[in-house]
Amino acid sequence: MKVKVFKVRISEEFQKSDESVISRFITGREIIKINTQLIKEEINYWSVLIFYNEKTVKTTHDDQDKSKSNLNTIEQPSEEELVIYNKLKEWRSEKARELQLPPYMVFHNSHLMSIARYKPFNLADLEQITGLGELKIRRFGVEILEVLENA
């Protein structure tokens, strides 16, 4: 497991560019955990600590019984997967605004794509997606399943 630290300055001038640096970093990596701390200085910022592994190859069906499915692959998504992915991104944006968090703190793009590809039917199915921990599933799982039902 590796660790990377980012700073997201809380000002209109810097916030979007700082967030896009993190989004680019997250793509291509399996995120294990994200810790944040609000730092109050002359320019307030979020200190973001990301624990990650380099992205691995998608598991085969035989391997899925042995461990969580790693569906974070670089394969081209189907049209159906893109529709679901975009609905999940809309939900994430709304949830991030509601919680006053950057969108990647709710879920990052690779998790949303994994959900769109796997199309879980229940909370137990969500648990099979690499990187979705118990807390995120407990906090957002029901809403994710509702988005999938309506996509």
C-alpha positions as a Python dict, from the first residue, in 0.01 Angstrom:
ca = {
    (1, 'M'): (0, 0, 0),
    (2, 'K'): (123, 348, -90),
    (3, 'V'): (31, 690, 48),
    (4, 'K'): (-1, 1029, -123),
    (5, 'V'): (-85, 1367, 34),
    (6, 'F'): (-271, 1645, -146),
    (7, 'K'): (-378, 1996, -55),
    (8, 'V'): (-717, 2125, -173),
    (9, 'R'): (-727, 2500, -118),
    (10, 'I'): (-1071, 2630, -28),
    (11, 'S'): (-1096, 2926, -257),
    (12, 'E'): (-1269, 2971, -589),
    (13, 'E'): (-933, 3048, -746),
    (14, 'F'): (-772, 2711, -662),
    (15, 'Q'): (-1030, 2455, -549),
    (16, 'K'): (-1135, 2316, -889),
    (17, 'S'): (-778, 2277, -1015),
    (18, 'D'): (-667, 2114, -688),
    (19, 'E'): (-960, 1873, -705),
    (20, 'S'): (-885, 1781, -1066),
    (21, 'V'): (-526, 1692, -969),
    (22, 'I'): (-670, 1443, -718),
    (23, 'S'): (-922, 1309, -969),
    (24, 'R'): (-645, 1245, -1222),
    (25, 'F'): (-436, 1075, -955),
    (26, 'I'): (-720, 850, -843),
    (27, 'T'): (-782, 726, -1196),
    (28, 'G'): (-568, 422, -1248),
    (29, 'R'): (-529, 339, -880),
    (30, 'E'): (-719, 127, -632),
    (31, 'I'): (-808, 356, -344),
    (32, 'I'): (-797, 185, -6),
    (33, 'K'): (-882, 477, 219),
    (34, 'I'): (-902, 858, 216),
    (35, 'N'): (-847, 1069, 526),
    (36, 'T'): (-906, 1443, 533),
    (37, 'Q'): (-834, 1723, 773),
    (38, 'L'): (-942, 2085, 742),
    (39, 'I'): (-641, 2311, 796),
    (40, 'K'): (-714, 2673, 888),
    (41, 'E'): (-441, 2909, 776),
    (42, 'E'): (-423, 3225, 567),
    (43, 'I'): (-582, 3020, 287),
    (44, 'N'): (-787, 2737, 438),
    (45, 'Y'): (-739, 2397, 275),
    (46, 'W'): (-823, 2032, 305),
    (47, 'S'): (-528, 1805, 364),
    (48, 'V'): (-615, 1483, 178),
    (49, 'L'): (-425, 1165, 258),
    (50, 'I'): (-487, 886, 6),
    (51, 'F'): (-389, 526, 74),
    (52, 'Y'): (-378, 330, -251),
    (53, 'N'): (-245, 43, -456),
    (54, 'E'): (-167, 52, -822),
    (55, 'K'): (-466, -77, -1018),
    (56, 'T'): (-469, -450, -1082),
    (57, 'V'): (-618, -655, -1362),
    (58, 'K'): (-984, -758, -1353),
    (59, 'T'): (-1035, -1093, -1182),
    (60, 'T'): (-1181, -1391, -1364),
    (61, 'H'): (-1512, -1544, -1264),
    (62, 'D'): (-1323, -1829, -1091),
    (63, 'D'): (-1133, -1579, -876),
    (64, 'Q'): (-1444, -1386, -772),
    (65, 'D'): (-1538, -1642, -508),
    (66, 'K'): (-1194, -1608, -346),
    (67, 'S'): (-1191, -1230, -292),
    (68, 'K'): (-1360, -906, -380),
    (69, 'S'): (-1401, -835, -749),
    (70, 'N'): (-1163, -578, -888),
    (71, 'L'): (-1375, -422, -1157),
    (72, 'N'): (-1165, -109, -1188),
    (73, 'T'): (-1030, -189, -1533),
    (74, 'I'): (-938, 29, -1827),
    (75, 'E'): (-1176, -153, -2066),
    (76, 'Q'): (-1407, 64, -2278),
    (77, 'P'): (-1751, 87, -2112),
    (78, 'S'): (-2064, -14, -2303),
    (79, 'E'): (-2337, 240, -2380),
    (80, 'E'): (-2548, 100, -2096),
    (81, 'E'): (-2256, 131, -1854),
    (82, 'L'): (-2199, 492, -1961),
    (83, 'V'): (-2565, 578, -1898),
    (84, 'I'): (-2548, 425, -1549),
    (85, 'Y'): (-2210, 588, -1482),
    (86, 'N'): (-2347, 933, -1574),
    (87, 'K'): (-2654, 882, -1350),
    (88, 'L'): (-2421, 785, -1065),
    (89, 'K'): (-2209, 1096, -1128),
    (90, 'E'): (-2522, 1315, -1112),
    (91, 'W'): (-2620, 1152, -782),
    (92, 'R'): (-2266, 1196, -648),
    (93, 'S'): (-2264, 1568, -739),
    (94, 'E'): (-2591, 1623, -556),
    (95, 'K'): (-2471, 1425, -254),
    (96, 'A'): (-2139, 1613, -247),
    (97, 'R'): (-2322, 1949, -252),
    (98, 'E'): (-2553, 1829, 24),
    (99, 'L'): (-2260, 1715, 240),
    (100, 'Q'): (-2041, 2012, 139),
    (101, 'L'): (-1763, 1780, 21),
    (102, 'P'): (-1569, 1749, -301),
    (103, 'P'): (-1729, 1477, -520),
    (104, 'Y'): (-1429, 1241, -497),
    (105, 'M'): (-1481, 1228, -119),
    (106, 'V'): (-1822, 1067, -175),
    (107, 'F'): (-1704, 821, -444),
    (108, 'H'): (-1435, 853, -704),
    (109, 'N'): (-1487, 786, -1072),
    (110, 'S'): (-1334, 438, -1072),
    (111, 'H'): (-1581, 325, -802),
    (112, 'L'): (-1873, 464, -1001),
    (113, 'M'): (-1752, 284, -1314),
    (114, 'S'): (-1714, -41, -1119),
    (115, 'I'): (-2071, -4, -993),
    (116, 'A'): (-2194, 68, -1347),
    (117, 'R'): (-2016, -244, -1478),
    (118, 'Y'): (-2112, -480, -1196),
    (119, 'K'): (-2471, -352, -1157),
    (120, 'P'): (-2520, -476, -799),
    (121, 'F'): (-2873, -575, -695),
    (122, 'N'): (-2826, -552, -319),
    (123, 'L'): (-2587, -439, -47),
    (124, 'A'): (-2409, -776, -44),
    (125, 'D'): (-2332, -730, -416),
    (126, 'L'): (-2187, -384, -342),
    (127, 'E'): (-1951, -546, -92),
    (128, 'Q'): (-1796, -743, -380),
    (129, 'I'): (-1659, -427, -544),
    (130, 'T'): (-1299, -352, -452),
    (131, 'G'): (-1253, -26, -265),
    (132, 'L'): (-1610, 3, -134),
    (133, 'G'): (-1577, -30, 238),
    (134, 'E'): (-1841, -113, 493),
    (135, 'L'): (-1882, 252, 596),
    (136, 'K'): (-1948, 378, 241),
    (137, 'I'): (-2189, 94, 174),
    (138, 'R'): (-2373, 160, 500),
    (139, 'R'): (-2382, 535, 433),
    (140, 'F'): (-2465, 539, 60),
    (141, 'G'): (-2553, 182, -43),
    (142, 'V'): (-2931, 214, -44),
    (143, 'E'): (-2914, 537, -246),
    (144, 'I'): (-2674, 378, -497),
    (145, 'L'): (-2914, 86, -543),
    (146, 'E'): (-3201, 333, -600),
    (147, 'V'): (-2998, 513, -868),
    (148, 'L'): (-2932, 178, -1037),
    (149, 'E'): (-3303, 84, -1027),
    (150, 'N'): (-3394, 413, -1196),
    (151, 'A'): (-3112, 421, -1451),
}
